[in-house]
Amino acid sequence: MRILVVEDDENLLRQLSEALTTAGYVVDQASDGEEAHFLGDTEPYDAIILDVGLPVMDGISVLERWRRDQRNMPVLILTARDRWSDKVAGIDAGADDYVTKPFHIEEVLARVRALIRRAAGHASSELECGPLRLDTRTARVTVNDSPLKLTSHEFRLLDYLMHHQGSVVSRTELIEHLYDQDFDRDSNTIEVFVGRLRKKIGVDLIETIRGQGYRLHHDA
């Protein structure tokens, strides 16, 4: 999953980015509203963490422009504790959730997980596909209750397929959602990771749809 973090406080931007990266997300960063608007308007993010008080263009204006342009990715806004009006303005502008500063990083991670789950139509933190289970809270993957050891790239790929199971996901979509904007998008690594995942899972759950991409599903 690919996340954009927009925060002008360098310390907080670093802390959020490191925590998200450790949790298995690919993270892009922006420190002002203009850069944030450009990235959100041109790159496909699974969720965005957006500070309200930004230089150049404030967060509410950025969000309003995204929604006006039909950019529907989940957005979590960060607001100051004593600025209740920012919370109201953010929700009215199209925010999906908010967190007030100061906050615990774990709360932000939990809210991001929930936003991504809901956007994909999942209510539970544990995703299932036949004998395959993925717990989004702990990043634990099991097959028939046996733990599965995955690399970070393999986990990201499986996580995305699990969130979108039953749907055909193109190679281009996977590259756009699993890697940052500097990644070589002509790479054939997706095919390599799909092959590794198939071997590790040991059951036939990832289907190749010729000319279209991949689909995770279980016929039962």
N, C-alpha and C positions, 0 to 999 in steps of 0.2 A: 504494500500500500504506500502511496506517495502523498506526503503532507507538505503544505506550505505554511511556514511559521512567519508571521509578520509582527515584528516588535522592534522599537527603536532603542530599547534598553539593551546594550550589548551583552551585559551579564545574563539577563533573563533570556535573551535570544539564544545564547550559548547553552544555558542550562536546559531549556526546553528541547533544543535540537539534539543535545547529547542524550537526554532521556528517551526521546522518540527513536533515535537511531539505535540505542541499546535495546529498545522494545521491538526492534525489527522493521521499523518504517524507513523509507527513503525520504530525506528531508531537504527541501529547498528553503532558502531564507530571503527575506526582504526587510529592510529597515525604514522604509518610508512608503507613503500611500501610493505614490505614482508607480514605483517599481512593483508594489503589490498588485495594483490594478492590472498592469501589463502581464505579469506572470499568471494571475488568475484568469485573465482573458484569453491567454494563448496556450496554456499548459493544462493537461487534464489531471486535476488533483482529486484524491478520494476524500479529503477533508482539508479545511484551512483553519488555522488558529490566527485570529485577527485582533490586534490591539486597537482600541478605539482612538487613543490619543497618539496620532502619528504626525510627523512633519510632512510638508508639501501638500498632502491630501489626507483628511482625517478618515478614520476607519469606517464611520457610518456612510460617508460619501462613496468610499470605495465599494462597500457592500451594496449600496443602492444602485450603483452603475453596473455591477455584476448582475444583479437580479433584473435590472431593466434590459440587459443584453441576453437574458435567458441562461445565465450561468447558474446552474442549480446544485453545485457541489455543497455538501454540508459545511456550515461555517460556525465555529465556536468563537465568540468574542470575549476579549479580556477587558474588564472595566475596573475603575477605581471603586473601592468599597463605598465611599460616600457619594458616588454619582449615580443614584438610582435612575435619573433621567436618561443616562447613557444606556442602561439596560432596556428601558422602554423603547428608546429610539432604535436600538440595535434589533430587538425583536420585530418592531414594526418595519424595519428596513429589510428583513428577511433572514436574520440570524436564526440558527436552529437551537442554540443553547448559549449560555454565558457562564463565565467564572469571574469572581471578583478578586482583586489583588488586595493583600498578599494571599497566595494560595499554595497548597501542597501540589507538587508535580504529579503525584499519583492520582489526584482528583482530575487533573487535566487529561492524563492518559486514559482514565476510566471513561470520561465523557467523550473523548475521541473514539474510543472503541465502540461505545454505544451509538454514536452518530453514524459510524461506518456500517455497523450492523443494521440499523434501522433503514439506512439508505438502500441496503441490499435486500431488505425484507426479512431480516432475521431478528427474532425477539430474544433468543438465548445467547449467552456468551460462549456456549459450546456448539460448534457446528458439526453436523454429521452427514456422512455420505456412505451408506452401507456400513461396512465394518470400520470405516475411517472416522476418527474423531479429532477435532482441533479445538483446543480451549484457548480462546482469544485473550483470556486474563493471564494465563501462565505460559502461553506459547508452547504448550505440551501437545504433541501429536501421538496418537496411538492407532494401531491396526489390530482389531480383535483383542483390544485391551493390552496389547504389547507396545511399549514405548518405541517410537521411531526417532532415530537420530538423523537430523537434517542439517545441512549447512545453512547459513543465513539466506543465501540466494534461493536455495530449494524451498525453504520455509516461506519466503515472500511469494514465490510462484504458487505454492500450494494454498497459501492463505487467500490469495486473490481468486483462484479457481474455486475454493470452498465458498467464498462469499457470493460467487456468481454461478454456482453449480446449476446445471441444467441449461445454461446459456452457452452459445458458441462465443468464445473469446478469441479474437484475432491475435496473431503474433505481434502486430503493431501496437494493439491495445495493451498487451502484456508489457512490452518494452516501455511504453509511455507511462505506465503505472508502477513499474518496478524499479525504474532507474531515474536519476536526476537528469536535468537538461543537458549536461555535458557528456552523457554516455553516448558511445558510438552506436547509433541506431541501425547501422547496417550489420551489426554483429549477429552471428548465428547461435549465440549462447542460449537462447530460449529453447531451441531444439535439444541442445545438450542437457539442460536442466530437466526438461520434460522426460528425456530418456532415463536420467538418473532417478527421478521420482518414481517412474513406473517400476524400475527394478527394486527400489526400496519398499514401495507400498506392497508389491507382490500380488496384487489383485488388479483386474482389468477395470479401472475406473476412469482413466483419462483416454478419451476417444479423439483421434485425429479426424477432423472434418476437412476433406481434401479441398484445397483452395480457399478455405475460410479460417481455420484455426483449430482450437481445441475445446472440448467439452468434458466437464467432470460430471458423471452421472452414475447412478446405480440402478440396474434393472432388477427389481425385486417386487 
